[in-house]
Amino acid sequence: MGRQAERWTLWTPVAFGSGAALYFALLREPQSWVGLAGVAVAGALLLGASRWSQARALTAALVLVACALGGFSMAKLRSDHVKAPIAPTDSRPERLDGWVVDVISPGQGGPRLMIAPARIGDWPAAATPIRVHVTLRGGYLPGPGEPISLLAVINAPPTPASPGSYDFARDSFFQSVGGVGFALGPAQTWAAPVAAPWRLRVTMRINALRWELTRRIVDTLGLRTGGLAAAMTTGHDAFIPRAEVDDLRAAGLAHIISISGLHMAIVGGFVFAIVRFGIAAWPWLALRASGKKIAAGLALAAVAVYLVLSGSPPPAERSAVTAAVAFGAILVDRQAISLHALALAAMGVLLLQPEAVTQPGFQMSFAATAALVALAEVWPRPVKEINTPWPIRILQGFWTWTAAGAAASFVAGTATAPFAMQHFNRVSTWGLISNMVTEPISGFLMMPGLAVGAVLAPFGLGDWPLQVAGFAIDLLNRVAHIAANAPYALIIVASGPAWTLPAAFLGLLWLCLWKGSLRWLGLPLALAVNLAPKPATPDAWASADGSAVAIHSAKTAVLFRPDVKLFGAELWARRRGLTPLETEAARDSAYACDHWSCAPLPNAPVRIAAAWNVRRPLKDGRLGELCNSAEVVILRNDFAPESCPAPLVLTGRDFQRGGAAELYREGPGRWRVIWAQDLRGRRPWTWGVDSR
């Protein structure tokens, strides 16, 4: 145990994150005093640990318990701090007046804006969300800072697409986004009677500069190349072609789109290397100043500028904290890359954003980084031979770096695989090779070219470095396209039981943080997502409003309405390891469907009928036909028929209460329904704050 004496502090962010995760796993929101009491108890435990510092085991136990309590309490306090109004779940069209804060990722319906509302219809100010996301329908695309007015339907952020799936409404809650919706007409200019608050004006000014740079990059490189270049520079991914995104995802390269640790490391590392080389090339300065510290300070400044330029999304903020810890360690003469530095960065992120513990980006980023740092600890140091001819040294160096790159890609891919399988249900077969091939392209050409181009663009000198970056992006897209079209490029994997991902995370951390042969005890836990039996596949799924239904048939999911709620249907199918059949021909072979309903034929795999009419009545006799032919009848409207022989009838009222549903047939006429809302519980982001 002596080998672990100096490593127990590495477990403090693990304990803190576990406490935060426990808070988010609750089905009921604790009282506000619980957060304050938890902070007080954690402080008392830390005080006791300082008093009994001679007993190392007791000190470690007290500190870890204090961190767990602190994580729980900080998550609660953070939730109370960001609580803000949330739109109702079923609102009517309203006139929305406000300021465009930013242009965000486009949805299936078109481009989207983040808007700071000044007024939404006749809603009271206390019930008006701080931010809303609106999908535009035609017309011009306003830029950040423009005051606009539009007629829109604004609802609460969407609930999980299926029971137990990722809760996007929770992310919206912590980003102060209280509503999402769509415009019913083009945006119009609005004459704001008062100026926007100064903080909002600063934010919009920064976003306007980002949007201007985005348009300049796209105009310089063209849509196919410039879209990805803009996304990696300013965070705006509105111009990336859909086919390009699909190729990157299938090739295991989708992480390049989101500004995260890779981008921060390349930008910071590029500035660090250039500055240090420049100082070393100037003997007078090199003899009088620490080139390493100057380079670290300027690299830290570059990371801060890049964070602002990227729009400061949560993944970029986490990566900036990690980079700040690394370069800060250099400034105080500490090792920049170590598990202790990583633990400090993780603790800093969780203190600022306790909700990050629930997000795939945080989980995958720190899992991969921990695995890479642990690999660096055990990687054999090459012996530097004396008087070795330079051709041999070049050859040896090439093979050393090739082996190191392959090992790093393999370890990082293996560490993030459980999260990719559980959250995204995808395994990129050729992801390891794709990442190995594209790493030098992105590290030596693409990101440096984008960084230099972004700096020189305001002076009209950014074209040539952007062209270099564009050439690198073309190479990257070619690699992605080849990998995406290779045999078995993308494999769908069903999610494991809910307990497997926390178990895999803890097992992976044990492998990385424990020193000695006992670290391998964590391997079975790290493979929990891979090895644990998958849950039984539901017989059917229904969307949160009952407007879309999917049926489990062999290894496929048959969609009743292939053009409605497609994102949710695809997400549910992947979670259950099914391939969605998005054609009406696949549906019509087993179900008799018209424009408003579907009824099972004798060969239907599951005897379920559905009607999605709301105001328009079904044709005469159709409702009776649905009830007489099915064991389950799903009706989108709120009115159940007085006499329906079907054993189970679900109406709009059921979906309004329970959200999306999974249905399991447990015997003739016996069905079990799992509702998404029951698994979410009653939390601030599940019910909202509607004071009207």
Summary of the structure (lengths in Angstrom):
residues: 692
radius of gyration: 27.3
end to end distance: 60.0
largest distance: 94.1
contacts: 2336
relative contact order: 0.09
helix: 55%
strand: 15%
